Amino acid sequence: MNLVSLITKFLTPDMIGRIASVLGLNQTDTSSAIGTAVPALLAALTGVATQPGGPQKLADAAKQEVGTLDKYASMLGASGQTPVVARGSQMLASLLGDRDQTALANAVGKYSGVGSAAGGPLLGALAPVVMGTIARQQGALNAGSIANLFASQKDNIAAALPAGFVKSLGDVGLLGSVGDTARRMAAAGSETTRAAAASVARTLDDTRRSAPTVPSTNWLLWAIPALVIAALLLWLLARPTEQVAQQGVTTVQGLMVGGIDLGKQVTDSLNSLRTTLTDVTDTTSAQAALPKLREATAQIDKVSGMLGQMSDTQRKVLAGLVSPMMSTLNQLFDRVLAIPGVAEVTKPTIDTLKAKLATLTA
């Protein structure tokens, strides 16, 4: 079980839109902020689970949220600060304490860009979802089961934390027992970026060294594209908000084509596709997944149809968004097709979907 993925699965684009309406934010900003807030909240609760009496406090809080997921949409209401946000905030104050709750809200709001004022209500809206998911998944809600749950989820939580956010969360003492793992993963990501930068620097240096052997105008024709490619490569590798985390992918900002936010459309489709494939375990679940697979195919097809309207840079950004997910998706495709009886149901749709995805990574 991956607790981060389960929570993300519940937070569909429609549900995120409802939360955004309640908080007075736009859906894109809310989606991005949730990608930071969910693992941050889980990291803070993991710290609670290691404190004396902490697991029992978490178990008691989860008991209060049994059945919450089934009625969460109606609990949110249409707009304005609703009781569910206030209740979630009170829950966090009880679990984390006022100081840590405020520090977490400020860190999430500042890093995600929604601001500290929105960070607190956002965490209040998410707290019932987090505890409701735990209540739904845990057969027994007691101190022992809760302690074991959070201990087993450390790696998943650490992997879901944006690399650039790890230090901010550590500075306010809210990384909990996932801190070592999160710092190690962040350091590994930084090392990858540094290695890429070094490789680019060596390439440019080689270009410069070879410059005297050709006329100066020809050297410029080689050097300028090299610099552009280097800048694009570093931009793609270094931006923490575009990293692919274990629970899915986060929204790419600025990929607007024809008034449509293609970055959001693609990330929503890939997240939905990953969740749908994960849920396929037999022929019955495969039949249930077919409409969602076809919907994902249609969405990807729409994006493919707009490739002609994109600039070269936009197409590269789009490919950089889709390509890192293809390894995971191909593994899921292979797993689904290997299930007895499932290939007959899903293979035509999966083959079409794979072909559509290939056009986005070309």
N, C-alpha and C positions, 0 to 999 in steps of 0.2 A: 504494500500500500504506500502511495505517495500522497501525503496529506496536502501538500501544496497543490498538486494536480487536481485532487478532489475538490478543493475550494475553488480553483480556477474554472473547473468544469461547471460548477454551479453558477458562477458569475458570467453568464452569457452576455452577448452584446445588448440584448433587450434588458437584462437585469442591471447592467452597468448604466444603461440609459436612464433607468428609473432612479438609481442612486444619484446620478448626475443631476437629474431634475430636482431631487430633494435638496441637494447641496448647493444648487445654483451654479453648477459648473458645466462646461461643455463636455460631451461624451469622450472626445479624444484625450483631453487632459485627465479626466477621471480614470479612463482605462490605463493610461500611463502611470498615474499615481497609485492605482490598485496593484499594479505589478511590483511596485516598491513596498507598499504598505502591508500586503499579505505576508511575505516572508519576514518583514521586519517585526510585525506583530507576533508571529510564531516564534521568532528568535527571542523576543522579550518574554513570552510565556514559557519558553524552554528554561529560561533563567529562573522563573517562578517554580517550575517543577523540580528544581534542585535545592530549593530552600526548605527548611523544616516546616512541615505543615502545608507546603505549597501544593503538592499533588492533590491533597484533599480539597483545598480551596478550588483548584481547577475542576475537580470532579463535581463539586457542588455547583459550580457555575455551569458546567455542561448539562447537568440535570435540569437546570432551569430553561435550557434551550432545546429540550426534546420536542420534536415536531415543529421547530421554528422554520426549517427550510421549506416545509410544505405550505406555509402561509406567509412567507417573508415578503413576497411581492405586494400582497394586500396590506401588510403591516407598514410598508413604506409610505403608502398614501400617494397622493398626487403631487404635492409640492410642499415646500416649507419644512422646518425642523419637526420631525415626527417623533412619537414616543419611542420607537425602536432605536433611534439615534441616541436619545437621552438614556435609555436603558443600557445600551451598549457602553456608553461613556461611564455610567455609574459602575458597571461591571468591571471595566478596566481600572477605574480608580480603586476599587476594592482589591483587585489582583496585583496591580503594579504599584499602587500608591500615587498620590497626586503629583509628586515631583517627577517620577519616572514616566507617568502618563503624559505630562506636559512636554518633557524632553523628547519622548518618542514622536508626539504629534508635531513638534517643531522640526525635528530632523526629517520626517517624512514630507512635511509640507514644503520645506526649503529645498530638499533634493529633487522632488518631483515637479516643483514649479507651481503648485497650486497655492502655496503660501501657508504660513503657520495657522492662520485663522480657519482655513479649510481642513488642515491636517487633523485636528481634534474631532470634528464631526465625521470625517471620513473613517477614522478608526472606530468611532462609535457605531457607524453603520455596518462596518465589517465584523466587529466583535461577535454579534449574534450568529453571523454566518460561520465564522471559525468554530465557535463552540457548538453550534448546531451540527456542523459536519462531524465533529468529534463525537457528539452524542449519537449520531446516526451510525457511525462506523464501529463504535466500541460496544461490545456485547455487555460488558460490566463497567459501570462508571464508579470506580473506587480508586483510592490513592495508588494502589499497586499498578493497576492497568494504565492509569494516566501517566505515571512515572515511566513505565515501560514504553508507552506510545511516544512520548517526547524524546526519550533516549534513542529510539529506533529511527527517528525522523531528522536527526541532526544533519546528516549529509545532504538530505533533500532540501532542507531549509537553507543550508549554507550555499548550495548550488544555485538556489533561486534568488539569492540576494544580489542586486546589481553590484558589480565590482567597485564602482566608484562610490558606493554608499556604505561599504563595509567600514571604512575608517570613521565616517560620521557617526555611525551607530556605536562603534567601539568607543569613541570619544565621550559619549554620554553614558557609557557603562551598560548598554542594553543588548550586547551581542550574546550574553548568556554563555552557556556551555558550547554553543556552535562557533564561538569566536575563533578558536585555533584553526578549525576546518575552513571557515570563511576567509580568514586572512591568507591561508595557504593557497586557496583557489584564486583569490584576487591577485596574489603575488605571481602565480603561474600565468594569469592573463596578462599582467604587466610585462612579464618576461617575454611572452609571445610578441607583444607589441614592440618591445625594444629590439627583439631579434629582427622583426620585419623592417623597422626603421634602419637598423644597421645594414640590412641587405640592400635597401634602397640607396643608402648613402654610398655603399661600395659600388653599386651600379652607376651612380652619378659620377663618382670619382673616376671610374674606368672610362666613362664617356669623356670627362674632362681631359684625362691623360691622352686619350686618342685624338683629341681635337687638333693638335698641330699637324697631323698628317693629312688633314683635309682643309679646303678653303673655309674661311670663317663663316660664310653664309650657310654652307652645308652643315657646319657644326651646330648652328642655331636651329636648323631644321630638325636635328636629332635631339638636341638638349631640351628644347621647349616641351615637346611631347613627353619626354622622360620626366620632367619636373611635374607636369600635369598628372601623369600616371602615379608618380610617387605621392603627390598630395592626396589624390583620391584613395590610394591604398591605405595611407596612414589614417585618413578620415574614417574609412570604413572599419579599420581595426581598432581605433582608439575610442570610439564613441560608446560609452557604457550602456546608454539607453537602447542600443540596437543589438545588444548581445542576445544570443539564444540561450535562455535558461532552461532548466529541466522541465518546468511546467509548460513551456511553449515559447512564444516569441513576443516581443514588445513592439509597439507601433513605431514605424519610421515617420518622423516628422517631415513635412514639406514635400511629399511625393503627390502633389496635386496635378491632375491632368483633366482638362475639360470640366473643371469645377468639382471633380470627384476625388476624394482622398483615397487614392489607390493603395497607399501604404497601410492604412487601416483596414481596407477591404481585404487585402491579401493576408495580413496577419490574423484577422478574424477567421478567415477561411482555413488557414493552416492550423490554427489552434483547434477549431472545430473538427477538422479532418483528423488530427492526431488523437483527439478524445474519442471520436467515433470509431477509429480503427482499434484503439485500445480496448473498447467495450465489446468487440466481436470475439466470442469464445466458441460459438457453435452455429449451426445453420439457422436456428431461430433468431439469435441476435444478429446474424448476418442479414437476414431478411429485413429486420427492423432498421438496420443501418443503411440499407440501399437508398432510401429517399435522401438521407443526409449526404451520402457519397455523391449522388447525382446533383444535389444542390451545390456541393463544393465544386464539382466539375463545371457547373454552369457559371459559378462566380469566377473561377480561374479562366474560363473561356472568354468572359467579358473583359477581363484584364488583358488577355492575349489580343483581343480585338482592338485594344487601345495602344498597342505597342507602336503603331505607326505615328501616333500623336506625341510620342515621348522624344525628348532629346537623348543624345548618346549618354550623357551623364545620368539621366533618370533611368535609362535602361540598365546601366551598370549598378545603380543603387538597388533597383528591383532585383536584379540577379544576385546581388550581395545579400539581399534579404532572404531569398528563397533557397539559394544553394546550401547554406549551412544546415537547413532542416532536411535536406533530401536524404542524407544518410539515415536519419531516424525514421523518416517516412518509408524509405525502401525496406528497412528492417521490418517495419509494421506491415507493409504490403506482403512481404514474404511470409511473415508469421501467419497472417490471415489466410493466405492462399494455401498454406500447408495444413490447415485444420480440415479434417475429413468432412467432405461434402460441401465445404464453404466455397471452394474454387468455382464450382458449377454455378453458384449464385452470384458471386461478386466479380469474377475475373473480367468479364467484358467491361464492366464499369471501371474497375481498377486500371485496366490497360489504357482505356481512354483518358482517365485522370492522369496517369503517369506521362502520357504523351503531351497533355496540356501543360503540365508542370515543366516538362523539358523545354517548352518554348520560352518559358520565363527565365530559365537559367542560361539560355544560349548567349 
